[in-house]
Amino acid sequence: MATLVSRLTGFLRTVVLVATIGLSLVNSSYTVANTLPVSVYQLLLGGVLSSVVVPVLVRAAREDGDGGDGFARLLLSIGAVGLAAATTLATVAAPVLVPLYLSTGDRSDPELAVAFAYLLLPQIFGYGMGALLGAMLNTRGVFGPAAWAPVLNNVVVLAALAVYWLLPPAGAGDAGGIGTMQLLVLGLGTTAGVVAQAAVLVVALRRCAFRWRWRWTWDRRLSAFAGSAAWVLAYVLAGQVGLAVTNRVASAADEGAIAVYANAWLLLQVPYGVLGVSLLTVLMPRMSAAAAAGRLDRVVDDLAIGTRLCTITLLPVAVGFTAFGPALGVALFSWGRSGVEAATVLGETVAVSAFGLLPLAVVMLQLRVFYALDDARTPTLIMLVMTAFRVPAALLAPQVLSAERVVLGLAAVNAAAFGVGAVVGWAWLRVRLGPLHTRATLSVIVRTGVSAALALPAVLAVDRLLGAASTAVTAGRTLVIAAVVGTAVYLTLIWLLRVPFPRYRGSGPR
C-alpha cells in the first residue's frame, strides 16, 4: 500500500508540475537541474549505497555480536561527512555541471538551469542519507517507513506548487519566463521535500532501538566495500554518460524535448515503481542472505519468481501504453499551462518506448542478483554494453528524424537499450548460476504476451466506439473504459491459457 500511495502521489506531483510550468523551456531547465543532484549523488555515493550496502549490512548482522549496529554507525558517520562534502562541492560547481547535460543554443537556457541547480543540488545530502537509513531499516526487516517517506516528499512539493499558483505571473522582464519568487518557491520546495523524506527515516530508525553515535575506526569489510564501490562507480558513470548524451541531443532538437522525454520516462516508470520496485525491495535481503549461506538454488528461484511476476503484471501494461499512449498523454498532461499538442507528443513518446517496460524490470532484478552474489563488476560490464548501444543510437536520431520527432527516437533507443541489457544479463547469469528455469519462464512470457495481444482488439474496439480523444476529459473516459475492458479480457485469457502465477514464499531473509 505504501509503495502504491507513493507512486500515485509522485505521479500526481508530475501532473501538477506540468500543469504549473508546462512542457516548455522552463520545465526543461528545471528538469536538467533536478537531474543533477540525483546524478551527482549516484555518481559519488548513491549507486554504492543502494546496491552494495545491503549485502554488507546483512553480513555484518550475521557476523557481529551487536547485530551489525557498530558497522552501521561507522557507515553513517562516513556517509554523512562524504555527502556533506559532495553536496558543497557540487553546488559550487553548478555552472560547470549544467553544460554536461544541456546543449547551448536558442533551444535551451543554461542560465536558468544553473539558477535552478543552485537551489536543487543540496538534495544530494538528503538523497544519500535517505538511502543509507532506508538500507539499514530494510536489513532489519522494516520496510514501511522507507516506502512511506517518498509520500511526504511528494506532499511537500505539491504544497510548494500550490504556493506557486498563488504567485503573480512572471513579468516581461523576468529572465527565462519565470519570476524570482517563482524560481525560489519551486527550487526550495523541491529540495525541502527530499530533506523531509530523509528526516522521517531518522525517527523510524530510532524506533528500532538504533542510536546513531559518531564512530571513527577501520573495519576490514570496508576494503571489500571499497572494491565493490569502484565497480558500482563505473556502472553509474556509464549510465550518466548515456543520460548526458540523451539530454544534450534532446535540448538541441527542441526547447521542450527534455521535459517531454523526462516526463514520459517518469510515466513509464509508474507501473514499474508500484510493482517492480516493491518486489526488488523485498527480494534483495532474501537473495543476499541466501547467497551468503551458499544457497544459490534459492537465488535462482527468487530470480525466476521475480521475472515471472514482472511479466504477468507489466507486459499487459506495456501493451496498453503502446495502444493508448497519445490518449494517456492528453488525459494527464493537457491541463493548466500545458496544451493538447505537447501532451500528445508526450503520449506518443510513452507509446514508442513502452516495449522497454518489462526489460527495465528484468534488468533491475538481474543486477540485484549480481549484487547479492557480491559481484559489482558484472553489472558494470552490462551497463557498458547498454551504453555502447545507447550513445551511438541517440546521436543518430537527429540525423534520421525531424527535430520534433527526435524525442520519440531517444525514448525508443532508451527502451531498446534495456532489451539489450536483459538478454546479456540473462546469458551472463546462466553462465554464473547454471540453469535458470528458462523454459518455464519463457512459457510464462509467451502465454502472457499472447493473452495481452488477444485482449488488444477488444480494447481498440472501445477506442473506435468512443471516438477521438481530443480533450483531457474524453481521453480520460476512453482510458478508464478501455482499462476495465482490457483487464477483464486479459485476466480471462491468462486463466484460459493457464498462465502459472508464481507463489511468493515469505518476505524476509531465509
Helices and strands as residue ranges (DSSP letters): H 2-21, H 25-41, I 42-46, H 47-51, H 53-63, H 69-92, H 94-101, H 110-120, H 123-139, H 144-166, G 175-177, H 180-206, H 221-253, H 257-271, I 272-277, H 278-292, H 296-333, H 340-353, G 354-356, H 357-372, H 377-400, G 403-405, H 406-433, H 438-466, H 472-496
